[in-house]
């Protein structure tokens, strides 16, 4: 299985973490974002919007990282999707919350600080306000559950992790750290061997 992406990319990291958690062999084919390789015809033939990652599994190709994670896990009988229908629905719910209410405001600050893409101060301030609404909701859930889907680590957790990793390097860290249960969750998941490898902390 080939993953066309970049090791610093949040979405690439989600897919790599899924592969690592399940012990699935893969080859990471570098798409150099710094030189704009993701916008060249060779890559846009794989991903029409010129983003990373994309997957090639013996001729079966796809893009969109959350769908790729689900495919990888399902194909290899992975352990990252709950078997119970209600736990699976909860996993999907919190993945939707991540996509709708967490990632965009976090990434405003990540682009500004980590990827050196300046954002308007008004946009940064609005992102903090949005996270100040979202984090208490996440925190209340994680006060009752070890992971987003319940007692078992799942794709829902993986979907948050790249953004939190980078968010902790920005001003939104101050929002995160006000919420003890959220931070306890982060301390647990960020030390998993698969994530440490993907994040370059091994």
C-alpha positions in Angstrom: 0.0 0.0 0.0 1.3 3.4 -1.0 0.4 6.6 0.7 1.3 9.8 -1.3 1.7 12.5 1.3 4.0 14.4 3.6 5.0 13.5 7.1 4.2 17.0 8.4 0.7 17.0 7.0 -2.1 16.6 9.5 -4.2 14.5 7.2 -1.3 12.3 6.2 -0.5 11.8 9.9 -4.0 10.5 10.5 -3.6 7.8 7.8 -0.1 6.8 9.0 -1.3 6.6 12.6 -4.1 4.2 11.5 -1.6 2.0 9.6 0.9 2.0 12.5 -1.8 1.2 15.1 -2.9 -1.8 13.1 0.6 -2.9 12.1 -0.1 -2.6 8.4 2.9 -2.4 6.0 3.0 0.7 3.8 5.2 2.9 1.7 5.1 6.7 2.2 5.7 8.4 -1.1 6.8 11.9 -0.4 4.8 14.7 -2.1 6.9 17.8 -1.4 4.6 20.5 -0.2 7.4 23.0 0.0 8.0 22.8 -3.7 4.3 22.7 -4.7 4.4 19.2 -5.9 0.9 18.7 -4.6 -0.4 21.2 -7.2 1.4 19.6 -10.1 -0.6 17.5 -12.7 1.1 14.2 -11.5 -0.5 14.7 -8.1 -3.8 16.4 -9.1 -4.5 13.3 -11.2 -4.6 11.5 -7.9 -6.2 14.2 -5.9 -8.2 16.8 -7.9 -7.9 19.5 -5.2 -4.2 19.2 -5.0 -4.1 18.1 -1.4 -2.5 15.2 0.5 -2.7 12.3 1.2 -3.9 9.9 -1.4 -3.8 6.1 -1.2 -3.0 3.5 -3.8 -3.7 -0.1 -2.7 -2.7 -2.3 -5.6 -4.5 -0.1 -8.1 -7.4 0.9 -5.8 -7.0 4.6 -5.3 -8.8 7.1 -3.0 -8.4 10.4 -1.2 -9.9 12.1 1.9 -8.1 11.1 5.0 -11.0 10.1 7.2 -12.4 7.8 4.5 -8.9 6.4 4.0 -8.5 5.6 7.7 -11.8 3.7 7.7 -10.8 1.8 4.6 -7.4 0.8 6.0 -8.9 -0.3 9.2 -11.7 -2.3 7.7 -9.6 -4.0 5.0 -7.1 -5.3 7.5 -9.6 -6.2 10.3 -8.3 -3.5 12.4 -9.2 -2.7 16.0 -10.0 1.0 15.5 -13.7 0.8 14.8 -15.9 -0.5 17.6 -17.9 -3.6 16.9 -20.9 -2.4 18.9 -23.3 -0.4 16.8 -23.9 2.3 19.4 -20.2 2.7 20.1 -19.6 3.0 16.4 -22.2 5.7 16.1 -20.6 7.6 19.0 -17.2 7.3 17.2 -18.8 8.8 14.1 -20.5 11.5 16.1 -17.3 12.7 17.7 -15.5 12.5 14.3 -18.1 14.8 12.9 -17.7 17.2 15.9 -13.9 17.2 15.2 -14.5 18.1 11.5 -17.2 20.7 12.2 -16.2 22.5 15.4 -12.6 21.7 16.3 -10.3 21.4 13.4 -11.0 24.6 11.5 -10.5 27.0 14.5 -7.4 25.1 15.6 -5.9 25.2 12.2 -6.3 28.9 12.0 -3.7 29.2 14.7 -1.6 26.3 13.3 -1.4 28.0 9.9 -0.4 31.2 11.6 2.3 29.9 13.9 3.5 26.5 12.6 3.2 26.8 8.9 4.0 30.5 8.8 0.8 31.5 6.9 -0.3 34.7 8.5 -4.0 35.0 9.5 -5.9 38.1 10.4 -6.1 38.8 14.1 -9.9 38.9 13.9 -9.9 35.4 12.5 -7.6 34.2 15.2 -9.7 35.8 17.9 -12.9 34.2 16.4 -11.2 30.8 16.4 -10.4 31.1 20.1 -14.0 31.9 20.8 -15.2 28.9 18.9 -12.8 26.6 20.7 -13.9 28.1 24.0 -17.4 26.8 23.2 -16.2 23.4 21.8 -13.7 22.4 24.5 -16.1 22.3 27.4 -18.3 19.9 25.4 -15.3 17.6 24.6 -14.1 17.9 28.2 -17.5 16.9 29.6 -17.6 13.8 27.4 -14.0 12.8 28.3 -14.7 13.2 32.0 -16.9 10.1 31.6 -15.0 8.2 29.0 -11.4 7.2 28.5 -11.6 7.8 24.7 -14.0 9.5 22.4 -15.9 6.3 21.4 -15.9 5.0 25.0 -13.4 2.6 26.6 -11.5 1.7 23.5 -9.1 3.9 21.4 -10.6 4.4 17.9 -10.4 6.4 14.7 -12.3 9.2 16.5 -9.2 9.8 18.7 -6.9 9.6 15.7 -8.9 12.2 13.9 -8.2 14.8 16.6 -4.6 14.0 17.3 -2.7 15.8 14.5 -4.5 19.0 15.2 -3.9 18.9 19.0 -0.3 18.0 18.4 0.2 21.2 16.4 -2.4 23.2 18.4 -0.3 22.8 21.5 2.4 24.9 19.8 0.0 27.9 19.5 -2.2 30.2 21.5 -5.0 27.6 21.6 -2.9 25.6 24.0 -4.3 28.0 26.6 -7.8 26.9 25.8 -6.9 23.2 25.8 -5.1 23.3 29.1 -8.1 24.8 31.0 -9.9 21.5 30.5 -8.4 18.7 32.7 -10.2 15.7 31.2 -9.3 16.8 27.7 -5.7 17.1 28.7 -5.7 13.8 30.5 -7.0 12.2 27.2 -4.3 14.0 25.2 -1.6 12.8 27.6 -2.8 9.2 27.2 -3.1 9.2 23.4 0.0 11.3 22.6 2.3 8.8 24.2 1.1 5.8 22.2 4.0 4.3 20.3 2.3 4.6 16.9 1.7 8.3 17.4 5.1 9.0 18.8 6.5 7.4 15.6 4.2 9.4 13.3 4.8 12.7 15.1 8.6 12.1 14.9 9.0 11.8 18.7 10.5 8.3 18.9 
